[in-house]
Amino acid sequence: MLVIRAGLVAFVRRADSRAQTLMGHAGGGAESVAEQIAVQVTTAGGHPIVRASGEIDLASAPVLRAAMDTVIGDGVRQIIVDLQDVTFIDSTGLNLLIAVLKQLGPGSISVVTARPQVCRVLAISGIDTLIPIFDSVATAVEAATKNPPE
């Protein structure tokens, strides 16, 4: 499991019965509570789920990117990004989603959110035409299982 808060990265990987913890700095100085982001990496149906909560902006996007890079570094070719608990996303977060899509290729990333303000930003930006958006993790996992990346 990967748990990240703005300013601090704590990585716990469970492989067999071992646990490994890595900690490091993921951004600048002290952020207010409103600027914090928490990221967890789990799996469902064999697919990695990168679950973010809080706000994704210039200050917090590197934290989410660190989690994505960890998953991609493990050789994963398909990621489900759960934004159900994200209350705000700006162009930095949108650029991050596009960067991961470009890095991994078509069909490699999907987003889960039913939050109207996040859905609206994804629609206005046109990202919803490039990346499939689902309203539940279960639906995203089902689609990822049926449609593996090319």
N, CA, C and O atoms as a GROMACS GRO file, in nm:
protein
  600
    1MET      N    1   0.084  -0.116   0.000
    1MET     CA    2   0.000   0.000   0.000
    1MET      C    3   0.089   0.123   0.000
    1MET      O    4   0.193   0.125   0.065
    2LEU      N    5   0.047   0.225  -0.073
    2LEU     CA    6   0.119   0.351  -0.080
    2LEU      C    7   0.030   0.457  -0.019
    2LEU      O    8  -0.082   0.477  -0.065
    3VAL      N    9   0.077   0.524   0.084
    3VAL     CA   10   0.002   0.631   0.148
    3VAL      C   11   0.087   0.756   0.142
    3VAL      O   12   0.201   0.757   0.188
    4ILE      N   13   0.030   0.862   0.084
    4ILE     CA   14   0.108   0.984   0.064
    4ILE      C   15   0.027   1.104   0.111
    4ILE      O   16  -0.092   1.114   0.081
    5ARG      N   17   0.089   1.193   0.182
    5ARG     CA   18   0.032   1.324   0.217
    5ARG      C   19   0.127   1.429   0.162
    5ARG      O   20   0.248   1.407   0.156
    6ALA      N   21   0.072   1.542   0.122
    6ALA     CA   22   0.156   1.648   0.066
    6ALA      C   23   0.271   1.677   0.162
    6ALA      O   24   0.250   1.694   0.282
    7GLY      N   25   0.390   1.683   0.108
    7GLY     CA   26   0.507   1.712   0.187
    7GLY      C   27   0.576   1.589   0.242
    7GLY      O   28   0.692   1.598   0.282
    8LEU      N   29   0.509   1.474   0.245
    8LEU     CA   30   0.569   1.354   0.301
    8LEU      C   31   0.521   1.234   0.221
    8LEU      O   32   0.401   1.218   0.199
    9VAL      N   33   0.611   1.151   0.180
    9VAL     CA   34   0.578   1.029   0.108
    9VAL      C   35   0.611   0.912   0.199
    9VAL      O   36   0.724   0.899   0.245
   10ALA      N   37   0.514   0.827   0.225
   10ALA     CA   38   0.538   0.706   0.302
   10ALA      C   39   0.493   0.589   0.216
   10ALA      O   40   0.375   0.580   0.180
   11PHE      N   41   0.583   0.502   0.185
   11PHE     CA   42   0.553   0.392   0.094
   11PHE      C   43   0.569   0.262   0.170
   11PHE      O   44   0.676   0.233   0.224
   12VAL      N   45   0.464   0.184   0.171
   12VAL     CA   46   0.471   0.052   0.234
   12VAL      C   47   0.433  -0.050   0.127
   12VAL      O   48   0.321  -0.048   0.078
   13ARG      N   49   0.524  -0.135   0.092
   13ARG     CA   50   0.497  -0.238  -0.007
   13ARG      C   51   0.493  -0.372   0.063
   13ARG      O   52   0.586  -0.410   0.134
   14ARG      N   53   0.385  -0.443   0.043
   14ARG     CA   54   0.372  -0.575   0.102
   14ARG      C   55   0.398  -0.678  -0.007
   14ARG      O   56   0.321  -0.691  -0.102
   15ALA      N   57   0.506  -0.748   0.007
   15ALA     CA   58   0.542  -0.854  -0.085
   15ALA      C   59   0.562  -0.978   0.000
   15ALA      O   60   0.651  -0.984   0.084
   16ASP      N   61   0.478  -1.076  -0.024
   16ASP     CA   62   0.476  -1.195   0.060
   16ASP      C   63   0.450  -1.150   0.204
   16ASP      O   64   0.350  -1.083   0.231
   17SER      N   65   0.537  -1.185   0.296
   17SER     CA   66   0.515  -1.147   0.436
   17SER      C   67   0.604  -1.030   0.478
   17SER      O   68   0.604  -0.991   0.594
   18ARG      N   69   0.679  -0.973   0.384
   18ARG     CA   70   0.768  -0.862   0.415
   18ARG      C   71   0.696  -0.729   0.396
   18ARG      O   72   0.605  -0.718   0.313
   19ALA      N   73   0.735  -0.631   0.473
   19ALA     CA   74   0.685  -0.495   0.454
   19ALA      C   75   0.805  -0.404   0.443
   19ALA      O   76   0.900  -0.414   0.520
   20GLN      N   77   0.800  -0.314   0.348
   20GLN     CA   78   0.911  -0.224   0.326
   20GLN      C   79   0.856  -0.082   0.332
   20GLN      O   80   0.754  -0.053   0.269
   21THR      N   81   0.920   0.005   0.405
   21THR     CA   82   0.874   0.142   0.417
   21THR      C   83   0.982   0.236   0.367
   21THR      O   84   1.098   0.226   0.408
   22LEU      N   85   0.944   0.326   0.280
   22LEU     CA   86   1.033   0.429   0.229
   22LEU      C   87   0.967   0.563   0.256
   22LEU      O   88   0.847   0.578   0.232
   23MET      N   89   1.042   0.659   0.304
   23MET     CA   90   0.985   0.790   0.328
   23MET      C   91   1.071   0.894   0.260
   23MET      O   92   1.193   0.879   0.252
   24GLY      N   93   1.010   0.998   0.212
   24GLY     CA   94   1.084   1.105   0.148
   24GLY      C   95   1.000   1.230   0.138
   24GLY      O   96   0.881   1.229   0.171
   25HIS      N   97   1.060   1.336   0.092
   25HIS     CA   98   0.993   1.464   0.080
   25HIS      C   99   0.930   1.472  -0.059
   25HIS      O  100   0.994   1.439  -0.158
   26ALA      N  101   0.804   1.517  -0.066
   26ALA     CA  102   0.734   1.525  -0.195
   26ALA      C  103   0.680   1.663  -0.218
   26ALA      O  104   0.560   1.677  -0.247
   27GLY      N  105   0.758   1.762  -0.209
   27GLY     CA  106   0.709   1.895  -0.240
   27GLY      C  107   0.761   1.996  -0.140
   27GLY      O  108   0.838   1.964  -0.050
   28GLY      N  109   0.718   2.117  -0.159
   28GLY     CA  110   0.768   2.225  -0.077
   28GLY      C  111   0.693   2.240   0.053
   28GLY      O  112   0.580   2.193   0.064
   29GLY      N  113   0.751   2.304   0.148
   29GLY     CA  114   0.706   2.347   0.278
   29GLY      C  115   0.573   2.300   0.329
   29GLY      O  116   0.514   2.205   0.279
   30ALA      N  117   0.527   2.370   0.430
   30ALA     CA  118   0.403   2.332   0.497
   30ALA      C  119   0.284   2.381   0.417
   30ALA      O  120   0.275   2.499   0.383
   31GLU      N  121   0.194   2.293   0.388
   31GLU     CA  122   0.071   2.326   0.318
   31GLU      C  123  -0.041   2.334   0.418
   31GLU      O  124  -0.037   2.268   0.523
   32SER      N  125  -0.144   2.414   0.387
   32SER     CA  126  -0.261   2.418   0.473
   32SER      C  127  -0.340   2.289   0.452
   32SER      O  128  -0.316   2.214   0.357
   33VAL      N  129  -0.434   2.265   0.541
   33VAL     CA  130  -0.516   2.144   0.532
   33VAL      C  131  -0.588   2.140   0.398
   33VAL      O  132  -0.604   2.032   0.339
   34ALA      N  133  -0.632   2.256   0.348
   34ALA     CA  134  -0.706   2.261   0.221
   34ALA      C  135  -0.620   2.220   0.103
   34ALA      O  136  -0.673   2.180  -0.001
   35GLU      N  137  -0.487   2.230   0.116
   35GLU     CA  138  -0.399   2.197   0.005
   35GLU      C  139  -0.344   2.055   0.014
   35GLU      O  140  -0.265   2.014  -0.072
   36GLN      N  141  -0.383   1.981   0.112
   36GLN     CA  142  -0.328   1.847   0.129
   36GLN      C  143  -0.397   1.748   0.036
   36GLN      O  144  -0.512   1.764  -0.002
   37ILE      N  145  -0.322   1.646   0.004
   37ILE     CA  146  -0.374   1.534  -0.075
   37ILE      C  147  -0.326   1.406  -0.008
   37ILE      O  148  -0.214   1.398   0.042
   38ALA      N  149  -0.410   1.308  -0.009
   38ALA     CA  150  -0.372   1.175   0.038
   38ALA      C  151  -0.388   1.080  -0.080
   38ALA      O  152  -0.488   1.087  -0.152
   39VAL      N  153  -0.292   0.992  -0.099
   39VAL     CA  154  -0.295   0.897  -0.210
   39VAL      C  155  -0.268   0.758  -0.155
   39VAL      O  156  -0.175   0.737  -0.078
   40GLN      N  157  -0.351   0.663  -0.196
   40GLN     CA  158  -0.332   0.523  -0.160
   40GLN      C  159  -0.331   0.441  -0.288
   40GLN      O  160  -0.407   0.468  -0.381
   41VAL      N  161  -0.245   0.342  -0.291
   41VAL     CA  162  -0.242   0.250  -0.404
   41VAL      C  163  -0.283   0.112  -0.352
   41VAL      O  164  -0.220   0.057  -0.262
   42THR      N  165  -0.389   0.060  -0.412
   42THR     CA  166  -0.438  -0.073  -0.378
   42THR      C  167  -0.461  -0.148  -0.508
   42THR      O  168  -0.429  -0.098  -0.615
   43THR      N  169  -0.517  -0.266  -0.499
   43THR     CA  170  -0.555  -0.341  -0.620
   43THR      C  171  -0.697  -0.392  -0.605
   43THR      O  172  -0.746  -0.415  -0.495
   44ALA      N  173  -0.760  -0.409  -0.718
   44ALA     CA  174  -0.893  -0.469  -0.725
   44ALA      C  175  -0.900  -0.547  -0.855
   44ALA      O  176  -0.874  -0.493  -0.962
   45GLY      N  177  -0.934  -0.673  -0.846
   45GLY     CA  178  -0.941  -0.756  -0.965
   45GLY      C  179  -0.809  -0.765  -1.039
   45GLY      O  180  -0.808  -0.785  -1.161
   46GLY      N  181  -0.698  -0.750  -0.968
   46GLY     CA  182  -0.567  -0.756  -1.031
   46GLY      C  183  -0.523  -0.625  -1.095
   46GLY      O  184  -0.417  -0.620  -1.156
   47HIS      N  185  -0.603  -0.520  -1.082
   47HIS     CA  186  -0.570  -0.390  -1.141
   47HIS      C  187  -0.531  -0.291  -1.032
   47HIS      O  188  -0.596  -0.285  -0.928
   48PRO      N  189  -0.424  -0.214  -1.053
   48PRO     CA  190  -0.387  -0.114  -0.954
   48PRO      C  191  -0.487   0.001  -0.949
   48PRO      O  192  -0.530   0.052  -1.053
   49ILE      N  193  -0.524   0.039  -0.828
   49ILE     CA  194  -0.613   0.152  -0.808
   49ILE      C  195  -0.533   0.260  -0.736
   49ILE      O  196  -0.484   0.237  -0.625
   50VAL      N  197  -0.518   0.375  -0.798
   50VAL     CA  198  -0.452   0.489  -0.734
   50VAL      C  199  -0.564   0.580  -0.686
   50VAL      O  200  -0.631   0.646  -0.766
   51ARG      N  201  -0.585   0.582  -0.555
   51ARG     CA  202  -0.698   0.655  -0.495
   51ARG      C  203  -0.646   0.783  -0.430
   51ARG      O  204  -0.563   0.779  -0.339
   52ALA      N  205  -0.697   0.897  -0.478
   52ALA     CA  206  -0.658   1.027  -0.424
   52ALA      C  207  -0.776   1.089  -0.350
   52ALA      O  208  -0.892   1.068  -0.385
   53SER      N  209  -0.742   1.166  -0.248
   53SER     CA  210  -0.845   1.244  -0.179
   53SER      C  211  -0.787   1.380  -0.146
   53SER      O  212  -0.667   1.394  -0.120
   54GLY      N  213  -0.872   1.480  -0.148
   54GLY     CA  214  -0.828   1.617  -0.124
   54GLY      C  215  -0.829   1.696  -0.253
   54GLY      O  216  -0.918   1.681  -0.336
   55GLU      N  217  -0.729   1.781  -0.269
   55GLU     CA  218  -0.720   1.868  -0.386
   55GLU      C  219  -0.598   1.834  -0.470
   55GLU      O  220  -0.490   1.805  -0.417
   56ILE      N  221  -0.616   1.838  -0.602
   56ILE     CA  222  -0.504   1.815  -0.693
   56ILE      C  223  -0.476   1.948  -0.761
   56ILE      O  224  -0.554   1.995  -0.844
   57ASP      N  225  -0.363   2.006  -0.725
   57ASP     CA  226  -0.323   2.135  -0.781
   57ASP      C  227  -0.171   2.136  -0.796
   57ASP      O  228  -0.105   2.033  -0.784
   58LEU      N  229  -0.117   2.253  -0.823
   58LEU     CA  230   0.027   2.265  -0.845
   58LEU      C  231   0.108   2.212  -0.728
   58LEU      O  232   0.212   2.149  -0.748
   59ALA      N  233   0.062   2.236  -0.606
   59ALA     CA  234   0.137   2.192  -0.488
   59ALA      C  235   0.126   2.042  -0.464
   59ALA      O  236   0.222   1.980  -0.418
   60SER      N  237   0.011   1.983  -0.495
   60SER     CA  238  -0.011   1.843  -0.459
   60SER      C  239   0.006   1.744  -0.574
   60SER      O  240   0.021   1.625  -0.549
   61ALA      N  241   0.004   1.790  -0.697
   61ALA     CA  242   0.016   1.699  -0.812
   61ALA      C  243   0.143   1.613  -0.807
   61ALA      O  244   0.138   1.497  -0.847
   62PRO      N  245   0.258   1.666  -0.761
   62PRO     CA  246   0.377   1.580  -0.754
   62PRO      C  247   0.359   1.459  -0.663
   62PRO      O  248   0.422   1.355  -0.684
   63VAL      N  249   0.275   1.472  -0.562
   63VAL     CA  250   0.249   1.360  -0.473
   63VAL      C  251   0.175   1.250  -0.548
   63VAL      O  252   0.209   1.132  -0.537
   64LEU      N  253   0.074   1.289  -0.624
   64LEU     CA  254  -0.001   1.193  -0.706
   64LEU      C  255   0.090   1.133  -0.813
   64LEU      O  256   0.082   1.013  -0.841
   65ARG      N  257   0.174   1.216  -0.872
   65ARG     CA  258   0.266   1.167  -0.975
   65ARG      C  259   0.362   1.063  -0.917
   65ARG      O  260   0.394   0.964  -0.983
   66ALA      N  261   0.409   1.086  -0.795
   66ALA     CA  262   0.500   0.990  -0.731
   66ALA      C  263   0.433   0.854  -0.716
   66ALA      O  264   0.496   0.751  -0.738
   67ALA      N  265   0.307   0.854  -0.679
   67ALA     CA  266   0.233   0.728  -0.666
   67ALA      C  267   0.219   0.660  -0.801
   67ALA      O  268   0.239   0.539  -0.813
   68MET      N  269   0.184   0.738  -0.904
   68MET     CA  270   0.170   0.682  -1.039
   68MET      C  271   0.303   0.627  -1.088
   68MET      O  272   0.308   0.519  -1.147
   69ASP      N  273   0.411   0.701  -1.066
   69ASP     CA  274   0.542   0.654  -1.110
   69ASP      C  275   0.582   0.524  -1.041
   69ASP      O  276   0.646   0.438  -1.102
   70THR      N  277   0.545   0.510  -0.914
   70THR     CA  278   0.574   0.386  -0.842
   70THR      C  279   0.500   0.269  -0.906
   70THR      O  280   0.558   0.162  -0.926
   71VAL      N  281   0.374   0.289  -0.939
   71VAL     CA  282   0.294   0.184  -1.002
   71VAL      C  283   0.349   0.152  -1.140
   71VAL      O  284   0.364   0.035  -1.176
   72ILE      N  285   0.379   0.254  -1.218
   72ILE     CA  286   0.432   0.234  -1.353
   72ILE      C  287   0.569   0.166  -1.346
   72ILE      O  288   0.601   0.081  -1.430
   73GLY      N  289   0.649   0.204  -1.247
   73GLY     CA  290   0.781   0.143  -1.229
   73GLY      C  291   0.774  -0.006  -1.200
   73GLY      O  292   0.869  -0.079  -1.224
   74ASP      N  293   0.661  -0.050  -1.148
   74ASP     CA  294   0.641  -0.193  -1.122
   74ASP      C  295   0.600  -0.269  -1.248
   74ASP      O  296   0.573  -0.389  -1.242
   75GLY      N  297   0.596  -0.199  -1.364
   75GLY     CA  298   0.565  -0.264  -1.490
   75GLY      C  299   0.418  -0.268  -1.526
   75GLY      O  300   0.378  -0.338  -1.620
   76VAL      N  301   0.336  -0.196  -1.454
   76VAL     CA  302   0.192  -0.194  -1.480
   76VAL      C  303   0.165  -0.118  -1.610
   76VAL      O  304   0.227  -0.015  -1.637
   77ARG      N  305   0.073  -0.169  -1.689
   77ARG     CA  306   0.038  -0.106  -1.816
   77ARG      C  307  -0.104  -0.049  -1.814
   77ARG      O  308  -0.149   0.007  -1.914
   78GLN      N  309  -0.175  -0.064  -1.702
   78GLN     CA  310  -0.313  -0.016  -1.694
   78GLN      C  311  -0.339   0.031  -1.550
   78GLN      O  312  -0.317  -0.044  -1.456
   79ILE      N  313  -0.386   0.156  -1.535
   79ILE     CA  314  -0.408   0.216  -1.403
   79ILE      C  315  -0.550   0.270  -1.394
   79ILE      O  316  -0.601   0.330  -1.488
   80ILE      N  317  -0.612   0.247  -1.279
   80ILE     CA  318  -0.742   0.308  -1.250
   80ILE      C  319  -0.715   0.416  -1.146
   80ILE      O  320  -0.663   0.388  -1.038
   81VAL      N  321  -0.753   0.539  -1.178
   81VAL     CA  322  -0.732   0.652  -1.089
   81VAL      C  323  -0.865   0.687  -1.025
   81VAL      O  324  -0.957   0.734  -1.092
   82ASP      N  325  -0.875   0.665  -0.895
   82ASP     CA  326  -0.999   0.688  -0.821
   82ASP      C  327  -0.997   0.830  -0.764
   82ASP      O  328  -0.922   0.859  -0.670
   83LEU      N  329  -1.079   0.917  -0.821
   83LEU     CA  330  -1.087   1.056  -0.778
   83LEU      C  331  -1.218   1.085  -0.705
   83LEU      O  332  -1.260   1.201  -0.697
   84GLN      N  333  -1.283   0.983  -0.652
   84GLN     CA  334  -1.413   1.002  -0.587
   84GLN      C  335  -1.404   1.097  -0.467
   84GLN      O  336  -1.501   1.166  -0.436
   85ASP      N  337  -1.289   1.101  -0.400
   85ASP     CA  338  -1.273   1.187  -0.283
   85ASP      C  339  -1.192   1.313  -0.313
   85ASP      O  340  -1.147   1.381  -0.222
   86VAL      N  341  -1.175   1.343  -0.442
   86VAL     CA  342  -1.106   1.466  -0.482
   86VAL      C  343  -1.211   1.577  -0.492
   86VAL      O  344  -1.313   1.563  -0.559
   87THR      N  345  -1.183   1.687  -0.423
   87THR     CA  346  -1.278   1.798  -0.420
   87THR      C  347  -1.244   1.908  -0.520
   87THR      O  348  -1.327   1.994  -0.549
   88PHE      N  349  -1.120   1.904  -0.574
   88PHE     CA  350  -1.076   2.008  -0.667
   88PHE      C  351  -0.964   1.951  -0.753
   88PHE      O  352  -0.877   1.879  -0.704
   89ILE      N  353  -0.968   1.983  -0.882
   89ILE     CA  354  -0.859   1.946  -0.972
   89ILE      C  355  -0.837   2.063  -1.068
   89ILE      O  356  -0.932   2.114  -1.126
   90ASP      N  357  -0.711   2.104  -1.083
   90ASP     CA  358  -0.681   2.213  -1.175
   90ASP      C  359  -0.605   2.159  -1.297
   90ASP      O  360  -0.595   2.038  -1.316
   91SER      N  361  -0.554   2.250  -1.379
   91SER     CA  362  -0.488   2.209  -1.503
   91SER      C  363  -0.364   2.124  -1.476
   91SER      O  364  -0.325   2.043  -1.560
   92THR      N  365  -0.302   2.141  -1.360
   92THR     CA  366  -0.186   2.058  -1.327
   92THR      C  367  -0.226   1.912  -1.315
   92THR      O  368  -0.157   1.823  -1.364
   93GLY      N  369  -0.339   1.887  -1.249
   93GLY     CA  370  -0.391   1.751  -1.236
   93GLY      C  371  -0.434   1.694  -1.370
   93GLY      O  372  -0.412   1.577  -1.398
   94LEU      N  373  -0.497   1.777  -1.453
   94LEU     CA  374  -0.537   1.733  -1.586
   94LEU      C  375  -0.415   1.696  -1.670
   94LEU      O  376  -0.414   1.594  -1.739
   95ASN      N  377  -0.312   1.780  -1.663
   95ASN     CA  378  -0.189   1.750  -1.736
   95ASN      C  379  -0.125   1.621  -1.689
   95ASN      O  380  -0.066   1.547  -1.769
   96LEU      N  381  -0.135   1.593  -1.561
   96LEU     CA  382  -0.081   1.467  -1.507
   96LEU      C  383  -0.153   1.347  -1.568
   96LEU      O  384  -0.089   1.250  -1.607
   97LEU      N  385  -0.285   1.353  -1.576
   97LEU     CA  386  -0.361   1.243  -1.636
   97LEU      C  387  -0.321   1.222  -1.782
   97LEU      O  388  -0.304   1.109  -1.827
   98ILE      N  389  -0.307   1.332  -1.856
   98ILE     CA  390  -0.267   1.323  -1.997
   98ILE      C  391  -0.125   1.268  -2.009
   98ILE      O  392  -0.098   1.188  -2.098
   99ALA      N  393  -0.035   1.311  -1.922
   99ALA     CA  394   0.104   1.262  -1.926
   99ALA      C  395   0.109   1.111  -1.905
   99ALA      O  396   0.184   1.041  -1.974
  100VAL      N  397   0.030   1.060  -1.812
  100VAL     CA  398   0.027   0.915  -1.787
  100VAL      C  399  -0.033   0.843  -1.908
  100VAL      O  400   0.015   0.737  -1.947
  101LEU      N  401  -0.137   0.900  -1.966
  101LEU     CA  402  -0.197   0.842  -2.086
  101LEU      C  403  -0.094   0.834  -2.199
  101LEU      O  404  -0.083   0.731  -2.266
  102LYS      N  405  -0.020   0.942  -2.220
  102LYS     CA  406   0.083   0.942  -2.325
  102LYS      C  407   0.195   0.842  -2.294
  102LYS      O  408   0.247   0.777  -2.384
  103GLN      N  409   0.230   0.832  -2.168
  103GLN     CA  410   0.339   0.742  -2.129
  103GLN      C  411   0.301   0.596  -2.150
  103GLN      O  412   0.382   0.516  -2.196
  104LEU      N  413   0.177   0.560  -2.115
  104LEU     CA  414   0.137   0.419  -2.120
  104LEU      C  415   0.060   0.381  -2.247
  104LEU      O  416   0.057   0.264  -2.283
  105GLY      N  417   0.000   0.478  -2.315
  105GLY     CA  418  -0.073   0.449  -2.439
  105GLY      C  419  -0.222   0.435  -2.418
  105GLY      O  420  -0.271   0.434  -2.305
  106PRO      N  421  -0.297   0.424  -2.530
  106PRO     CA  422  -0.443   0.416  -2.525
  106PRO      C  423  -0.492   0.298  -2.440
  106PRO      O  424  -0.433   0.190  -2.441
  107GLY      N  425  -0.601   0.322  -2.367
  107GLY     CA  426  -0.661   0.216  -2.287
  107GLY      C  427  -0.587   0.186  -2.159
  107GLY      O  428  -0.618   0.088  -2.090
  108SER      N  429  -0.489   0.269  -2.127
  108SER     CA  430  -0.403   0.239  -2.013
  108SER      C  431  -0.447   0.304  -1.883
  108SER      O  432  -0.402   0.263  -1.776
  109ILE      N  433  -0.533   0.404  -1.891
  109ILE     CA  434  -0.574   0.477  -1.772
  109ILE      C  435  -0.724   0.502  -1.778
  109ILE      O  436  -0.780   0.533  -1.883
  110SER      N  437  -0.788   0.488  -1.664
  110SER     CA  438  -0.928   0.525  -1.652
  110SER      C  439  -0.945   0.599  -1.521
  110SER      O  440  -0.865   0.583  -1.429
  111VAL      N  441  -1.050   0.679  -1.512
  111VAL     CA  442  -1.074   0.763  -1.395
  111VAL      C  443  -1.210   0.727  -1.336
  111VAL      O  444  -1.306   0.700  -1.409
  112VAL      N  445  -1.216   0.726  -1.204
  112VAL     CA  446  -1.340   0.702  -1.134
  112VAL      C  447  -1.377   0.828  -1.057
  112VAL      O  448  -1.301   0.874  -0.972
  113THR      N  449  -1.492   0.884  -1.088
  113THR     CA  450  -1.546   0.996  -1.012
  113THR      C  451  -1.692   1.016  -1.049
  113THR      O  452  -1.732   0.999  -1.165
  114ALA      N  453  -1.770   1.052  -0.950
  114ALA     CA  454  -1.909   1.091  -0.973
  114ALA      C  455  -1.930   1.231  -0.918
  114ALA      O  456  -2.041   1.284  -0.920
  115ARG      N  457  -1.823   1.291  -0.867
  115ARG     CA  458  -1.830   1.425  -0.808
  115ARG      C  459  -1.853   1.527  -0.919
  115ARG      O  460  -1.770   1.539  -1.009
  116PRO      N  461  -1.964   1.600  -0.914
  116PRO     CA  462  -2.000   1.691  -1.025
  116PRO      C  463  -1.891   1.792  -1.062
  116PRO      O  464  -1.868   1.815  -1.180
  117GLN      N  465  -1.824   1.852  -0.964
  117GLN     CA  466  -1.725   1.954  -0.998
  117GLN      C  467  -1.604   1.894  -1.069
  117GLN      O  468  -1.544   1.960  -1.154
  118VAL      N  469  -1.566   1.770  -1.036
  118VAL     CA  470  -1.455   1.705  -1.105
  118VAL      C  471  -1.499   1.658  -1.244
  118VAL      O  472  -1.426   1.674  -1.341
  119CYS      N  473  -1.618   1.601  -1.252
  119CYS     CA  474  -1.671   1.558  -1.383
  119CYS      C  475  -1.681   1.676  -1.478
  119CYS      O  476  -1.651   1.664  -1.597
  120ARG      N  477  -1.722   1.790  -1.427
  120ARG     CA  478  -1.737   1.910  -1.511
  120ARG      C  479  -1.602   1.953  -1.567
  120ARG      O  480  -1.591   1.985  -1.686
  121VAL      N  481  -1.498   1.955  -1.484
  121VAL     CA  482  -1.365   1.994  -1.531
  121VAL      C  483  -1.315   1.894  -1.636
  121VAL      O  484  -1.256   1.935  -1.736
  122LEU      N  485  -1.337   1.765  -1.613
  122LEU     CA  486  -1.295   1.664  -1.710
  122LEU      C  487  -1.369   1.681  -1.843
  122LEU      O  488  -1.310   1.663  -1.949
  123ALA      N  489  -1.497   1.716  -1.837
  123ALA     CA  490  -1.576   1.735  -1.958
  123ALA      C  491  -1.537   1.864  -2.032
  123ALA      O  492  -1.518   1.862  -2.153
  124ILE      N  493  -1.525   1.974  -1.959
  124ILE     CA  494  -1.489   2.102  -2.021
  124ILE      C  495  -1.353   2.093  -2.089
  124ILE      O  496  -1.333   2.150  -2.196
  125SER      N  497  -1.260   2.024  -2.027
  125SER     CA  498  -1.125   2.012  -2.082
  125SER      C  499  -1.117   1.912  -2.198
  125SER      O  500  -1.019   1.912  -2.273
  126GLY      N  501  -1.220   1.828  -2.213
  126GLY     CA  502  -1.220   1.728  -2.319
  126GLY      C  503  -1.148   1.599  -2.280
  126GLY      O  504  -1.138   1.507  -2.361
  127ILE      N  505  -1.100   1.592  -2.158
  127ILE     CA  506  -1.030   1.470  -2.114
  127ILE      C  507  -1.123   1.350  -2.114
  127ILE      O  508  -1.079   1.237  -2.134
  128ASP      N  509  -1.252   1.375  -2.092
  128ASP     CA  510  -1.347   1.263  -2.092
  128ASP      C  511  -1.360   1.197  -2.229
  128ASP      O  512  -1.417   1.089  -2.240
  129THR      N  513  -1.308   1.262  -2.334
  129THR     CA  514  -1.309   1.200  -2.467
  129THR      C  515  -1.184   1.115  -2.490
  129THR      O  516  -1.179   1.034  -2.582
  130LEU      N  517  -1.082   1.135  -2.406
  130LEU     CA  518  -0.956   1.062  -2.418
  130LEU      C  519  -0.942   0.950  -2.316
  130LEU      O  520  -0.882   0.846  -2.344
  131ILE      N  521  -0.997   0.973  -2.198
  131ILE     CA  522  -0.984   0.880  -2.087
  131ILE      C  523  -1.124   0.840  -2.042
  131ILE      O  524  -1.206   0.928  -2.014
  132PRO      N  525  -1.154   0.711  -2.034
  132PRO     CA  526  -1.287   0.672  -1.987
  132PRO      C  527  -1.309   0.712  -1.841
  132PRO      O  528  -1.220   0.698  -1.757
  133ILE      N  529  -1.428   0.763  -1.813
  133ILE     CA  530  -1.466   0.806  -1.679
  133ILE      C  531  -1.576   0.712  -1.630
  133ILE      O  532  -1.674   0.689  -1.700
  134PHE      N  533  -1.559   0.659  -1.510
  134PHE     CA  534  -1.656   0.567  -1.452
  134PHE      C  535  -1.707   0.624  -1.320
  134PHE      O  536  -1.640   0.706  -1.256
  135ASP      N  537  -1.825   0.580  -1.279
  135ASP     CA  538  -1.880   0.630  -1.153
  135ASP      C  539  -1.854   0.537  -1.035
  135ASP      O  540  -1.892   0.568  -0.922
  136SER      N  541  -1.789   0.424  -1.060
  136SER     CA  542  -1.752   0.334  -0.949
  136SER      C  543  -1.626   0.257  -0.986
  136SER      O  544  -1.597   0.232  -1.103
  137VAL      N  545  -1.553   0.219  -0.882
  137VAL     CA  546  -1.432   0.139  -0.903
  137VAL      C  547  -1.468   0.004  -0.963
  137VAL      O  548  -1.398  -0.047  -1.051
  138ALA      N  549  -1.578  -0.055  -0.917
  138ALA     CA  550  -1.619  -0.186  -0.969
  138ALA      C  551  -1.643  -0.182  -1.119
  138ALA      O  552  -1.604  -0.274  -1.191
  139THR      N  553  -1.707  -0.077  -1.167
  139THR     CA  554  -1.733  -0.063  -1.311
  139THR      C  555  -1.602  -0.043  -1.388
  139THR      O  556  -1.584  -0.099  -1.496
  140ALA      N  557  -1.512   0.035  -1.332
  140ALA     CA  558  -1.382   0.057  -1.397
  140ALA      C  559  -1.300  -0.071  -1.403
  140ALA      O  560  -1.236  -0.100  -1.504
  141VAL      N  561  -1.302  -0.148  -1.295
  141VAL     CA  562  -1.229  -0.275  -1.292
  141VAL      C  563  -1.288  -0.372  -1.395
  141VAL      O  564  -1.214  -0.440  -1.466
  142GLU      N  565  -1.419  -0.378  -1.402
  142GLU     CA  566  -1.485  -0.465  -1.501
  142GLU      C  567  -1.444  -0.427  -1.643
  142GLU      O  568  -1.413  -0.514  -1.725
  143ALA      N  569  -1.445  -0.296  -1.673
  143ALA     CA  570  -1.406  -0.250  -1.807
  143ALA      C  571  -1.259  -0.278  -1.834
  143ALA      O  572  -1.223  -0.319  -1.944
  144ALA      N  573  -1.173  -0.258  -1.734
  144ALA     CA  574  -1.029  -0.283  -1.752
  144ALA      C  575  -1.002  -0.430  -1.778
  144ALA      O  576  -0.913  -0.465  -1.855
  145THR      N  577  -1.080  -0.516  -1.714
  145THR     CA  578  -1.063  -0.660  -1.732
  145THR      C  579  -1.105  -0.701  -1.874
  145THR      O  580  -1.040  -0.784  -1.937
  146LYS      N  581  -1.214  -0.642  -1.922
  146LYS     CA  582  -1.265  -0.675  -2.056
  146LYS      C  583  -1.182  -0.613  -2.168
  146LYS      O  584  -1.175  -0.667  -2.278
  147ASN      N  585  -1.118  -0.499  -2.138
  147ASN     CA  586  -1.044  -0.427  -2.242
  147ASN      C  587  -0.901  -0.396  -2.198
  147ASN      O  588  -0.870  -0.283  -2.162
  148PRO      N  589  -0.813  -0.497  -2.201
  148PRO     CA  590  -0.674  -0.471  -2.161
  148PRO      C  591  -0.609  -0.375  -2.261
  148PRO      O  592  -0.651  -0.369  -2.376
  149PRO      N  593  -0.507  -0.300  -2.217
  149PRO     CA  594  -0.441  -0.206  -2.308
  149PRO      C  595  -0.372  -0.278  -2.424
  149PRO      O  596  -0.336  -0.396  -2.415
  150GLU      N  597  -0.356  -0.205  -2.532
  150GLU     CA  598  -0.295  -0.262  -2.653
  150GLU      C  599  -0.148  -0.283  -2.637
  150GLU      O  600  -0.082  -0.330  -2.730
   0.00000   0.00000   0.00000
